[in-house]
Amino acid sequence: MVRLKQQPPDLNDVTVFAGVAETASFTAAARTLGIPRATVSRTVARLEAAIGAQLFYRTTRKVELTEIGRAFHDLAARGLALIAEAGETAAATRSEPSGLVRVTAPINFATMALIPWLPEFLAMHPAVRIALRLTDEAVDPLDVRADLAILTGRRPDSSFLTRRLGASRLILVASPAYLGRTSEPRRLADLKDHEFILFTSDAGTETWPLDGPKGRVQVEVTGRISVRGPHAELSAALSGLGIAILPEAITRPYLDSGDLVHLLPDYGREGGEINAVFPANRHQPAALRALLDFLASKMAERSPPRPLLPSPTRRLSTMRNR
């Protein structure tokens, strides 16, 4: 003979039971739940019959949980809390993203990628507002009251939740104006005859690691100008000051327009990871989740942002039209 499993107790009955257990009173539970006291008594009796155990000791002066009642309440309270959380999460998921999202981000990533992407995001979510704080210093999102911190090239603090957005690839580029004064390098060995835009050395020389078909190589490069930061390096490359190594995403618009040339495509270097870091809140606001999903999708499609710097070609034509 097949033995049927016992049916789980009715959720409404469990809720009434929890009300009595937490107030230690049938009367107080009835008042809190907004139902008659007699209904509370009948409900608890029905629950006890369903599970086959006495849950309360009842006297004229007080109501106490039995040992079985205490164990049942511990588990039931956790279950009710999870059900409530599931409801809150579902409601938050359905809700339209709105409100203010405070974001802190490195200066170059913000000016070259994040800000150019924001018009699209804000058009998708008209009820969302963004407050940007740009800094290259290490920040604690809680200290600066940020909902989201973008970190590039370093590991996030493990006490926060992290979402990996992607990684940057560095490539060699130069302007047609610079190459017109020299020649385009066709082999790795040709780089010794070129000027480079340096970024760490005042000595006029640096060693750049490059990954190629045969693995990583170390290349000695020289230059007469040193600048720090991709924004400044991009400007220097567009001005024809030499060969630069820059993130592919921020150079793509200039490669497409012909204002920059991609040199030695078989050689480059992986840049640092780009991570989104945010406090471990129990419920993420819908606006924050929407922004995280948007940034992840933009990084995944490797869609370049629109240029922030005017290209030399456009700048020259504008001056002629004046």
BALOBA-1460 file (C-alpha; in Angstrom, 3 decimals):
// residues 322
<rec num="1" residu="m" x="0.000" y="0.000" z="0.000"/>
<rec num="2" residu="v" x="1.315" y="3.432" z="-0.914"/>
<rec num="3" residu="r" x="1.668" y="5.728" z="2.109"/>
<rec num="4" residu="l" x="0.850" y="9.348" z="1.354"/>
<rec num="5" residu="k" x="3.159" y="12.002" z="2.737"/>
<rec num="6" residu="q" x="1.731" y="14.300" z="5.411"/>
<rec num="7" residu="q" x="0.400" y="17.547" z="3.980"/>
<rec num="8" residu="p" x="2.338" y="20.651" z="5.037"/>
<rec num="9" residu="p" x="0.519" y="22.920" z="7.502"/>
<rec num="10" residu="d" x="-1.522" y="25.785" z="6.132"/>
<rec num="11" residu="l" x="0.620" y="28.924" z="5.816"/>
<rec num="12" residu="n" x="-2.131" y="31.137" z="7.283"/>
<rec num="13" residu="d" x="-2.355" y="28.863" z="10.314"/>
<rec num="14" residu="v" x="1.426" y="29.061" z="10.786"/>
<rec num="15" residu="t" x="1.272" y="32.868" z="10.613"/>
<rec num="16" residu="v" x="-1.380" y="32.966" z="13.363"/>
<rec num="17" residu="f" x="0.644" y="30.506" z="15.456"/>
<rec num="18" residu="a" x="3.739" y="32.709" z="15.083"/>
<rec num="19" residu="g" x="1.716" y="35.712" z="16.237"/>
<rec num="20" residu="v" x="0.723" y="33.894" z="19.432"/>
<rec num="21" residu="a" x="4.279" y="32.607" z="20.011"/>
<rec num="22" residu="e" x="5.788" y="36.076" z="19.635"/>
<rec num="23" residu="t" x="3.254" y="37.857" z="21.868"/>
<rec num="24" residu="a" x="2.728" y="34.967" z="24.353"/>
<rec num="25" residu="s" x="-0.966" y="35.837" z="24.239"/>
<rec num="26" residu="f" x="-3.966" y="34.785" z="22.198"/>
<rec num="27" residu="t" x="-5.582" y="38.158" z="22.852"/>
<rec num="28" residu="a" x="-2.523" y="40.194" z="21.816"/>
<rec num="29" residu="a" x="-2.057" y="38.076" z="18.689"/>
<rec num="30" residu="a" x="-5.710" y="38.595" z="17.751"/>
<rec num="31" residu="r" x="-5.286" y="42.359" z="18.183"/>
<rec num="32" residu="t" x="-2.082" y="42.414" z="16.099"/>
<rec num="33" residu="l" x="-3.535" y="40.267" z="13.314"/>
<rec num="34" residu="g" x="-6.896" y="42.042" z="13.331"/>
<rec num="35" residu="i" x="-9.005" y="38.903" z="13.823"/>
<rec num="36" residu="p" x="-11.253" y="37.666" z="16.673"/>
<rec num="37" residu="r" x="-9.633" y="35.866" z="19.608"/>
<rec num="38" residu="a" x="-11.865" y="32.862" z="19.036"/>
<rec num="39" residu="t" x="-10.507" y="32.579" z="15.467"/>
<rec num="40" residu="v" x="-6.958" y="32.568" z="16.832"/>
<rec num="41" residu="s" x="-7.811" y="29.739" z="19.254"/>
<rec num="42" residu="r" x="-9.504" y="27.651" z="16.551"/>
<rec num="43" residu="t" x="-6.602" y="28.218" z="14.146"/>
<rec num="44" residu="v" x="-3.966" y="27.101" z="16.677"/>
<rec num="45" residu="a" x="-6.060" y="24.051" z="17.569"/>
<rec num="46" residu="r" x="-6.372" y="23.169" z="13.863"/>
<rec num="47" residu="l" x="-2.604" y="23.505" z="13.415"/>
<rec num="48" residu="e" x="-1.924" y="21.276" z="16.436"/>
<rec num="49" residu="a" x="-4.282" y="18.658" z="15.024"/>
<rec num="50" residu="a" x="-2.617" y="18.866" z="11.596"/>
<rec num="51" residu="i" x="0.901" y="18.238" z="12.932"/>
<rec num="52" residu="g" x="-0.206" y="15.915" z="15.731"/>
<rec num="53" residu="a" x="1.493" y="17.740" z="18.605"/>
<rec num="54" residu="q" x="0.652" y="20.251" z="21.325"/>
<rec num="55" residu="l" x="2.342" y="23.597" z="20.636"/>
<rec num="56" residu="f" x="1.334" y="25.640" z="23.715"/>
<rec num="57" residu="y" x="0.812" y="25.158" z="27.430"/>
<rec num="58" residu="r" x="-2.307" y="27.197" z="28.236"/>
<rec num="59" residu="t" x="-3.256" y="28.443" z="31.679"/>
<rec num="60" residu="t" x="-5.587" y="31.211" z="32.818"/>
<rec num="61" residu="r" x="-2.597" y="33.480" z="33.370"/>
<rec num="62" residu="k" x="-0.139" y="32.772" z="30.518"/>
<rec num="63" residu="v" x="0.635" y="30.958" z="27.303"/>
<rec num="64" residu="e" x="3.968" y="29.184" z="26.850"/>
<rec num="65" residu="l" x="5.476" y="27.203" z="24.004"/>
<rec num="66" residu="t" x="6.030" y="23.510" z="24.533"/>
<rec num="67" residu="e" x="9.404" y="22.053" z="23.550"/>
<rec num="68" residu="i" x="7.917" y="20.911" z="20.246"/>
<rec num="69" residu="g" x="6.261" y="24.313" z="19.894"/>
<rec num="70" residu="r" x="9.557" y="26.112" z="20.435"/>
<rec num="71" residu="a" x="11.346" y="24.000" z="17.819"/>
<rec num="72" residu="f" x="8.441" y="24.426" z="15.403"/>
<rec num="73" residu="h" x="8.463" y="28.213" z="15.939"/>
<rec num="74" residu="d" x="12.227" y="28.499" z="15.323"/>
<rec num="75" residu="l" x="11.874" y="26.865" z="11.916"/>
<rec num="76" residu="a" x="8.552" y="28.508" z="11.071"/>
<rec num="77" residu="a" x="9.888" y="31.989" z="11.869"/>
<rec num="78" residu="r" x="12.800" y="31.433" z="9.497"/>
<rec num="79" residu="g" x="10.453" y="30.185" z="6.794"/>
<rec num="80" residu="l" x="8.102" y="33.148" z="7.170"/>
<rec num="81" residu="a" x="11.070" y="35.547" z="7.002"/>
<rec num="82" residu="l" x="12.276" y="33.915" z="3.784"/>
<rec num="83" residu="i" x="8.802" y="34.141" z="2.259"/>
<rec num="84" residu="a" x="8.611" y="37.834" z="3.204"/>
<rec num="85" residu="e" x="12.059" y="38.426" z="1.705"/>
<rec num="86" residu="a" x="11.055" y="36.646" z="-1.494"/>
<rec num="87" residu="g" x="8.038" y="38.914" z="-1.779"/>
<rec num="88" residu="e" x="10.144" y="42.035" z="-1.218"/>
<rec num="89" residu="t" x="12.689" y="40.890" z="-3.797"/>
<rec num="90" residu="a" x="9.991" y="40.174" z="-6.379"/>
<rec num="91" residu="a" x="8.415" y="43.584" z="-5.744"/>
<rec num="92" residu="a" x="11.802" y="45.288" z="-6.107"/>
<rec num="93" residu="t" x="12.453" y="43.408" z="-9.353"/>
<rec num="94" residu="r" x="9.135" y="44.533" z="-10.783"/>
<rec num="95" residu="s" x="9.586" y="48.139" z="-9.747"/>
<rec num="96" residu="e" x="10.754" y="50.720" z="-12.264"/>
<rec num="97" residu="p" x="14.325" y="51.907" z="-11.605"/>
<rec num="98" residu="s" x="14.185" y="55.349" z="-10.023"/>
<rec num="99" residu="g" x="15.988" y="57.638" z="-7.634"/>
<rec num="100" residu="l" x="19.593" y="58.700" z="-7.139"/>
<rec num="101" residu="v" x="22.594" y="56.400" z="-7.677"/>
<rec num="102" residu="r" x="25.875" y="57.736" z="-6.283"/>
<rec num="103" residu="v" x="28.846" y="56.470" z="-8.297"/>
<rec num="104" residu="t" x="32.575" y="56.932" z="-7.744"/>
<rec num="105" residu="a" x="34.939" y="56.089" z="-10.598"/>
<rec num="106" residu="p" x="38.506" y="56.699" z="-11.822"/>
<rec num="107" residu="i" x="38.832" y="59.935" z="-13.766"/>
<rec num="108" residu="n" x="39.916" y="58.444" z="-17.072"/>
<rec num="109" residu="f" x="37.404" y="55.590" z="-17.092"/>
<rec num="110" residu="a" x="34.608" y="58.026" z="-16.265"/>
<rec num="111" residu="t" x="35.524" y="60.659" z="-18.832"/>
<rec num="112" residu="m" x="36.309" y="58.207" z="-21.631"/>
<rec num="113" residu="a" x="33.678" y="55.507" z="-21.117"/>
<rec num="114" residu="l" x="31.175" y="55.978" z="-18.307"/>
<rec num="115" residu="i" x="30.057" y="59.547" z="-19.076"/>
<rec num="116" residu="p" x="29.722" y="58.928" z="-22.844"/>
<rec num="117" residu="w" x="27.534" y="55.898" z="-22.072"/>
<rec num="118" residu="l" x="25.251" y="57.699" z="-19.609"/>
<rec num="119" residu="p" x="22.945" y="59.425" z="-22.134"/>
<rec num="120" residu="e" x="21.821" y="56.006" z="-23.367"/>
<rec num="121" residu="f" x="21.267" y="54.708" z="-19.825"/>
<rec num="122" residu="l" x="19.365" y="57.804" z="-18.673"/>
<rec num="123" residu="a" x="17.182" y="57.694" z="-21.791"/>
<rec num="124" residu="m" x="16.283" y="54.090" z="-20.900"/>
<rec num="125" residu="h" x="15.485" y="55.008" z="-17.282"/>
<rec num="126" residu="p" x="14.087" y="58.565" z="-17.110"/>
<rec num="127" residu="a" x="13.357" y="58.329" z="-13.361"/>
<rec num="128" residu="v" x="17.011" y="57.625" z="-12.446"/>
<rec num="129" residu="r" x="19.521" y="60.315" z="-11.447"/>
<rec num="130" residu="i" x="23.315" y="59.827" z="-11.310"/>
<rec num="131" residu="a" x="25.754" y="61.601" z="-8.987"/>
<rec num="132" residu="l" x="29.361" y="61.070" z="-10.132"/>
<rec num="133" residu="r" x="32.445" y="61.473" z="-7.961"/>
<rec num="134" residu="l" x="35.656" y="61.186" z="-9.984"/>
<rec num="135" residu="t" x="38.857" y="60.230" z="-8.197"/>
<rec num="136" residu="d" x="41.906" y="58.068" z="-8.794"/>
<rec num="137" residu="e" x="42.337" y="57.467" z="-5.073"/>
<rec num="138" residu="a" x="41.311" y="54.238" z="-3.361"/>
<rec num="139" residu="v" x="37.926" y="54.834" z="-1.769"/>
<rec num="140" residu="d" x="35.626" y="52.962" z="0.582"/>
<rec num="141" residu="p" x="32.103" y="53.174" z="-0.886"/>
<rec num="142" residu="l" x="30.629" y="53.507" z="2.599"/>
<rec num="143" residu="d" x="32.985" y="56.338" z="3.573"/>
<rec num="144" residu="v" x="31.983" y="58.447" z="0.555"/>
<rec num="145" residu="r" x="28.305" y="57.370" z="0.670"/>
<rec num="146" residu="a" x="28.588" y="55.738" z="-2.743"/>
<rec num="147" residu="d" x="26.133" y="53.147" z="-3.984"/>
<rec num="148" residu="l" x="28.662" y="51.938" z="-6.559"/>
<rec num="149" residu="a" x="32.437" y="52.225" z="-6.977"/>
<rec num="150" residu="i" x="34.233" y="51.398" z="-10.227"/>
<rec num="151" residu="l" x="37.750" y="50.014" z="-9.700"/>
<rec num="152" residu="t" x="40.264" y="49.547" z="-12.494"/>
<rec num="153" residu="g" x="43.460" y="47.545" z="-12.285"/>
<rec num="154" residu="r" x="43.255" y="46.556" z="-8.612"/>
<rec num="155" residu="r" x="41.467" y="43.986" z="-6.498"/>
<rec num="156" residu="p" x="38.375" y="45.141" z="-4.629"/>
<rec num="157" residu="d" x="38.002" y="44.873" z="-0.872"/>
<rec num="158" residu="s" x="36.520" y="41.478" z="-0.034"/>
<rec num="159" residu="s" x="34.030" y="43.014" z="2.409"/>
<rec num="160" residu="f" x="31.964" y="44.329" z="-0.539"/>
<rec num="161" residu="l" x="30.032" y="42.617" z="-3.280"/>
<rec num="162" residu="t" x="31.841" y="42.664" z="-6.619"/>
<rec num="163" residu="r" x="30.726" y="42.325" z="-10.218"/>
<rec num="164" residu="r" x="33.397" y="41.979" z="-12.882"/>
<rec num="165" residu="l" x="32.603" y="44.261" z="-15.801"/>
<rec num="166" residu="g" x="35.502" y="43.283" z="-18.038"/>
<rec num="167" residu="a" x="39.146" y="43.980" z="-18.777"/>
<rec num="168" residu="s" x="40.890" y="46.442" z="-21.034"/>
<rec num="169" residu="r" x="43.333" y="45.556" z="-23.850"/>
<rec num="170" residu="l" x="46.197" y="47.923" z="-24.575"/>
<rec num="171" residu="i" x="47.304" y="48.467" z="-28.177"/>
<rec num="172" residu="l" x="49.983" y="50.512" z="-29.954"/>
<rec num="173" residu="v" x="48.708" y="53.570" z="-31.840"/>
<rec num="174" residu="a" x="50.069" y="56.663" z="-33.544"/>
<rec num="175" residu="s" x="48.676" y="59.508" z="-35.651"/>
<rec num="176" residu="p" x="49.088" y="59.750" z="-39.447"/>
<rec num="177" residu="a" x="50.900" y="63.049" z="-38.846"/>
<rec num="178" residu="y" x="53.562" y="61.313" z="-36.753"/>
<rec num="179" residu="l" x="53.883" y="58.397" z="-39.186"/>
<rec num="180" residu="g" x="54.199" y="60.864" z="-42.069"/>
<rec num="181" residu="r" x="57.362" y="62.236" z="-40.472"/>
<rec num="182" residu="t" x="58.837" y="58.752" z="-39.933"/>
<rec num="183" residu="s" x="57.471" y="55.472" z="-41.254"/>
<rec num="184" residu="e" x="55.028" y="52.885" z="-40.009"/>
<rec num="185" residu="p" x="56.754" y="50.072" z="-38.069"/>
<rec num="186" residu="r" x="56.146" y="46.707" z="-39.705"/>
<rec num="187" residu="r" x="58.179" y="44.513" z="-37.331"/>
<rec num="188" residu="l" x="58.899" y="44.592" z="-33.628"/>
<rec num="189" residu="a" x="62.516" y="45.480" z="-34.374"/>
<rec num="190" residu="d" x="61.382" y="48.670" z="-36.161"/>
<rec num="191" residu="l" x="60.219" y="50.193" z="-32.859"/>
<rec num="192" residu="k" x="63.804" y="51.132" z="-31.951"/>
<rec num="193" residu="d" x="63.670" y="53.908" z="-34.542"/>
<rec num="194" residu="h" x="60.542" y="55.594" z="-33.110"/>
<rec num="195" residu="e" x="59.503" y="58.147" z="-30.491"/>
<rec num="196" residu="f" x="57.124" y="57.000" z="-27.766"/>
<rec num="197" residu="i" x="54.758" y="58.737" z="-25.396"/>
<rec num="198" residu="l" x="56.051" y="57.605" z="-22.011"/>
<rec num="199" residu="f" x="53.981" y="57.499" z="-18.862"/>
<rec num="200" residu="t" x="56.178" y="56.668" z="-15.865"/>
<rec num="201" residu="s" x="59.732" y="57.759" z="-16.595"/>
<rec num="202" residu="d" x="61.455" y="61.128" z="-16.575"/>
<rec num="203" residu="a" x="64.640" y="59.459" z="-17.860"/>
<rec num="204" residu="g" x="63.404" y="59.279" z="-21.451"/>
<rec num="205" residu="t" x="63.266" y="55.489" z="-21.594"/>
<rec num="206" residu="e" x="60.950" y="52.711" z="-20.412"/>
<rec num="207" residu="t" x="60.525" y="48.970" z="-20.807"/>
<rec num="208" residu="w" x="57.137" y="47.955" z="-22.172"/>
<rec num="209" residu="p" x="55.967" y="44.317" z="-21.891"/>
<rec num="210" residu="l" x="54.047" y="43.248" z="-25.016"/>
<rec num="211" residu="d" x="52.240" y="39.980" z="-25.653"/>
<rec num="212" residu="g" x="52.697" y="38.600" z="-29.151"/>
<rec num="213" residu="p" x="52.516" y="35.395" z="-31.201"/>
<rec num="214" residu="k" x="55.490" y="33.913" z="-29.346"/>
<rec num="215" residu="g" x="54.531" y="35.070" z="-25.885"/>
<rec num="216" residu="r" x="55.590" y="38.101" z="-23.874"/>
<rec num="217" residu="v" x="58.516" y="40.242" z="-24.939"/>
<rec num="218" residu="q" x="60.145" y="43.237" z="-23.259"/>
<rec num="219" residu="v" x="60.646" y="46.230" z="-25.521"/>
<rec num="220" residu="e" x="62.898" y="49.180" z="-24.686"/>
<rec num="221" residu="v" x="61.251" y="52.414" z="-25.843"/>
<rec num="222" residu="t" x="62.406" y="56.019" z="-25.757"/>
<rec num="223" residu="g" x="60.619" y="59.331" z="-25.937"/>
<rec num="224" residu="r" x="60.916" y="63.038" z="-25.222"/>
<rec num="225" residu="i" x="57.526" y="63.456" z="-23.568"/>
<rec num="226" residu="s" x="56.064" y="61.713" z="-20.542"/>
<rec num="227" residu="v" x="52.417" y="62.083" z="-19.520"/>
<rec num="228" residu="r" x="50.340" y="60.236" z="-16.959"/>
<rec num="229" residu="g" x="46.838" y="58.997" z="-17.688"/>
<rec num="230" residu="p" x="45.093" y="57.636" z="-20.816"/>
<rec num="231" residu="h" x="43.264" y="60.908" z="-21.475"/>
<rec num="232" residu="a" x="46.515" y="62.849" z="-21.706"/>
<rec num="233" residu="e" x="48.238" y="60.044" z="-23.641"/>
<rec num="234" residu="l" x="45.391" y="60.019" z="-26.160"/>
<rec num="235" residu="s" x="45.684" y="63.768" z="-26.632"/>
<rec num="236" residu="a" x="49.456" y="63.454" z="-27.072"/>
<rec num="237" residu="a" x="49.037" y="60.668" z="-29.663"/>
<rec num="238" residu="l" x="46.440" y="62.676" z="-31.610"/>
<rec num="239" residu="s" x="48.854" y="65.615" z="-31.578"/>
<rec num="240" residu="g" x="51.527" y="63.515" z="-33.323"/>
<rec num="241" residu="l" x="53.996" y="63.319" z="-30.434"/>
<rec num="242" residu="g" x="54.781" y="59.634" z="-30.903"/>
<rec num="243" residu="i" x="53.553" y="56.075" z="-30.431"/>
<rec num="244" residu="a" x="51.307" y="55.438" z="-27.425"/>
<rec num="245" residu="i" x="49.975" y="52.288" z="-25.790"/>
<rec num="246" residu="l" x="46.316" y="52.839" z="-24.943"/>
<rec num="247" residu="p" x="43.111" y="50.903" z="-24.144"/>
<rec num="248" residu="e" x="41.510" y="49.676" z="-27.348"/>
<rec num="249" residu="a" x="38.027" y="50.809" z="-26.293"/>
<rec num="250" residu="i" x="38.964" y="54.488" z="-26.043"/>
<rec num="251" residu="t" x="41.006" y="54.538" z="-29.260"/>
<rec num="252" residu="r" x="38.474" y="52.724" z="-31.458"/>
<rec num="253" residu="p" x="36.562" y="55.857" z="-32.558"/>
<rec num="254" residu="y" x="39.831" y="57.473" z="-33.657"/>
<rec num="255" residu="l" x="40.985" y="54.342" z="-35.464"/>
<rec num="256" residu="d" x="37.660" y="54.236" z="-37.327"/>
<rec num="257" residu="s" x="37.930" y="57.908" z="-38.272"/>
<rec num="258" residu="g" x="41.551" y="57.567" z="-39.393"/>
<rec num="259" residu="d" x="42.883" y="59.982" z="-36.770"/>
<rec num="260" residu="l" x="44.936" y="57.124" z="-35.289"/>
<rec num="261" residu="v" x="46.564" y="54.041" z="-36.790"/>
<rec num="262" residu="h" x="46.746" y="50.674" z="-35.043"/>
<rec num="263" residu="l" x="50.392" y="49.539" z="-35.175"/>
<rec num="264" residu="l" x="51.666" y="45.943" z="-35.018"/>
<rec num="265" residu="p" x="48.195" y="44.407" z="-34.391"/>
<rec num="266" residu="d" x="49.754" y="41.112" z="-33.279"/>
<rec num="267" residu="y" x="51.227" y="42.837" z="-30.240"/>
<rec num="268" residu="g" x="49.511" y="44.367" z="-27.247"/>
<rec num="269" residu="r" x="48.886" y="43.801" z="-23.576"/>
<rec num="270" residu="e" x="45.988" y="42.954" z="-21.337"/>
<rec num="271" residu="g" x="45.163" y="45.813" z="-19.014"/>
<rec num="272" residu="g" x="43.713" y="45.535" z="-15.548"/>
<rec num="273" residu="e" x="40.288" y="44.235" z="-14.652"/>
<rec num="274" residu="i" x="37.378" y="46.637" z="-14.320"/>
<rec num="275" residu="n" x="35.160" y="45.806" z="-11.362"/>
<rec num="276" residu="a" x="31.967" y="47.256" z="-9.937"/>
<rec num="277" residu="v" x="31.983" y="47.245" z="-6.127"/>
<rec num="278" residu="f" x="28.982" y="47.956" z="-3.932"/>
<rec num="279" residu="p" x="27.943" y="47.466" z="-0.285"/>
<rec num="280" residu="a" x="26.405" y="44.121" z="0.583"/>
<rec num="281" residu="n" x="22.856" y="45.388" z="1.090"/>
<rec num="282" residu="r" x="20.134" y="42.799" z="1.460"/>
<rec num="283" residu="h" x="18.054" y="44.399" z="-1.287"/>
<rec num="284" residu="q" x="19.735" y="46.235" z="-4.129"/>
<rec num="285" residu="p" x="17.732" y="49.200" z="-5.421"/>
<rec num="286" residu="a" x="16.310" y="48.636" z="-8.888"/>
<rec num="287" residu="a" x="18.264" y="51.636" z="-10.219"/>
<rec num="288" residu="l" x="21.576" y="50.160" z="-9.037"/>
<rec num="289" residu="r" x="20.805" y="46.757" z="-10.560"/>
<rec num="290" residu="a" x="19.844" y="48.422" z="-13.836"/>
<rec num="291" residu="l" x="23.096" y="50.409" z="-13.935"/>
<rec num="292" residu="l" x="25.191" y="47.313" z="-13.164"/>
<rec num="293" residu="d" x="23.482" y="45.339" z="-15.943"/>
<rec num="294" residu="f" x="23.918" y="48.242" z="-18.361"/>
<rec num="295" residu="l" x="27.640" y="48.664" z="-17.655"/>
<rec num="296" residu="a" x="28.249" y="44.928" z="-17.932"/>
<rec num="297" residu="s" x="26.487" y="44.826" z="-21.305"/>
<rec num="298" residu="k" x="28.461" y="47.801" z="-22.629"/>
<rec num="299" residu="m" x="31.758" y="46.232" z="-21.583"/>
<rec num="300" residu="a" x="30.741" y="42.846" z="-23.021"/>
<rec num="301" residu="e" x="29.906" y="44.243" z="-26.436"/>
<rec num="302" residu="r" x="33.137" y="46.271" z="-26.403"/>
<rec num="303" residu="s" x="31.188" y="49.140" z="-27.886"/>
<rec num="304" residu="p" x="33.420" y="52.215" z="-27.943"/>
<rec num="305" residu="p" x="32.097" y="55.409" z="-26.414"/>
<rec num="306" residu="r" x="31.679" y="58.423" z="-28.626"/>
<rec num="307" residu="p" x="34.804" y="60.611" z="-28.775"/>
<rec num="308" residu="l" x="35.123" y="63.273" z="-26.124"/>
<rec num="309" residu="l" x="38.110" y="64.944" z="-27.765"/>
<rec num="310" residu="p" x="37.610" y="66.623" z="-31.151"/>
<rec num="311" residu="s" x="39.620" y="64.885" z="-33.825"/>
<rec num="312" residu="p" x="42.362" y="66.883" z="-35.581"/>
<rec num="313" residu="t" x="40.495" y="66.511" z="-38.882"/>
<rec num="314" residu="r" x="37.273" y="67.994" z="-37.529"/>
<rec num="315" residu="r" x="39.167" y="70.708" z="-35.671"/>
<rec num="316" residu="l" x="40.949" y="71.793" z="-38.874"/>
<rec num="317" residu="s" x="37.750" y="71.863" z="-40.953"/>
<rec num="318" residu="t" x="35.980" y="73.897" z="-38.289"/>
<rec num="319" residu="m" x="38.750" y="76.500" z="-38.310"/>
<rec num="320" residu="r" x="38.531" y="76.793" z="-42.111"/>
<rec num="321" residu="n" x="34.791" y="77.421" z="-41.957"/>
<rec num="322" residu="r" x="35.152" y="80.383" z="-39.615"/>
